[in-house]
Amino acid sequence: MEAVTLTTLRRRAFTSLDAFDLLTDGASGTLDAMHPLNERPVRFWDGLPPAGGHLYGGHMVGGHLDAMAPDGHLSNMHLLDEHCWPAAPLPWTTRPFYFGLFQFAVRVMDRVGNLGDVSAAQPRVINSAPRPARTLSKSSYDAPTQRLTFTLTPSPDL
């Protein structure tokens, strides 16, 4: 079993309300867009104030918070953007996967939930031992042939 760490790029174009989903094909060959790996969309700027560092150093002088400033900044959207937070890689570790060829992709969504395009799928081979079979038990015994028959629940990874 192996957990995979996926990394997506937080570009400067994303606002604090934009998010993404991580998709996998579960080794089936088809990405499952209905059941992302994450429980809820992951925000690009999660845990950060919308423009925390932007409030320092005299930048807020003038009508910046309640009007359109002469330099064209709009207050309602301007404080949601990336002004003081750099572009950065965002790592996310998946649940453990077992043996197989898995594909992973990222789907971006904007602040109101509109889904964007799905990134190109990235393949990853996970070469770990499958989970063992379960519930091995004797099913029958044929005395004349001395044949013993067992039942089991096979590994879900095979």
N, C-alpha and C positions, 0 to 999 in steps of 0.2 A: 504494500500500500504506500502511496506517495501523494503528498500534498503538492500542488503546483502554485508557485507565486507568479501571478500575472501582473504586468505593469502597463499602465496606460499613461499618456502624457496629458497633464493639465496645461493646456495652451492658454495663452493670454486672452484668446477670444471668448472663453467661457466665463459666464458670470457666476456669482455666488449661488444662484438658484438652479443652474444647469446641473444635470446628473448623468450617470451612465449605469448600464446593466452589463454584467459579464455573462456571456452565453457559452454553452458547450454542446457538443453533440452526444455526449455520453458514450462515445465509441460506436455510435450507430451510423455515422456518415452524414447526418442531417442536423444542422444546428437547431436547437430547441429554443425558439424565441418566446414561447409562452411560459417557460419555467427557468428564469435566470438563476445563476448560482447565488447571487445575493438576495437576501430577504426583502430588501427595499432598495430603491435606486440609491446609488452612492453619489453624494454631492461632490463636485470637484473642489469646492472650498469648504468642506464640512468641518465644523468646529472653529472656523475662523470668522471674525467679524467681517461684514461685507467689504469694508475698506479701512480696517483698523489703523494701519500706518499712515494712511492718507490724511488723517486729521492733524498731523504734526507740521510744524514749521511755517505757519502763516498762510498756508494754502486756503484756509477757510475765510479769509478776509473778503468782505463784500457780500453780495447777495447770493452766494454760492449754494446755500441750503434751501432757499425758498424762491429762487428766481433763476432765469437764464442769465448767466454771467456774460460779459462782453466777449470772452474767449469761446463761447458756444457750449459750455458745459451745462447739461440739464441735470437738475438736482436729483430727480427720482431715479434715473437710470445710472447716473454717474457714481453714486455710492454703492451700486451693486457690481461694479466691474473690478478689474484686476489691478488697479493702479499701484498698490504697494505690495502685492504678492507675486512672486516670480513664477514663470512656467516651471513645472517640476514633474518628475516621474511619480506616479501614485501606485505603490505596490499593493496587491490584495492577494491573500493566500486562500486557496480553495479548501474544500473538505478533502479528505483522502480519496484517491482513486485507485483502482486496481488495474491489473494487466489490460493493455489495449492501446490502440491508436486513437487519441482524443484530439478534437479540434476545439479551439477557444477563439472567441471574438468579443468585441465591445460594441454596444449600441448606445448612442448618445440620445438624451432627451432634453428638451429645453425647459424653461421655468414653468410652463403651463402643461407639460406632459406630452407635447408633440414628439413622436419618435423620429429619430434621424436614421441615417443609413447604418448598416452593420459593417464593421470593419472587415477586412480580409481575414479569413480564418487562419489561425496559426496552429499547425499540427504539433503534437507532443506525444512521443512514445513513452508509455509507462510500462516498464518491464519488471514488475514485481510479482511475487507468487500470488496466485488467486487464493481467496478464502477457502478453507477446507470444507469438505462435505459435512453434512450434519445428520443427525438422527439415524445413524447406522444401526440397524436391528435385524435380527433373524426373522425371515418371512415364512420359510417353510423348510422341512427336511424330508427327503424321500429316502427311507431306509433301504429299500432294495438296491437303489443305485448309489446310495450314500452321497446324494447330492444335496448340498445346503444352499438355500437361496436367501439373499439379503435384500433389504430395501434401504434406501437412503434418500436424503434430500441433497441434490448435487449443489456444488458451489454456484452461487448466483453470478459468478464471473466467467463461467464457461458456457 
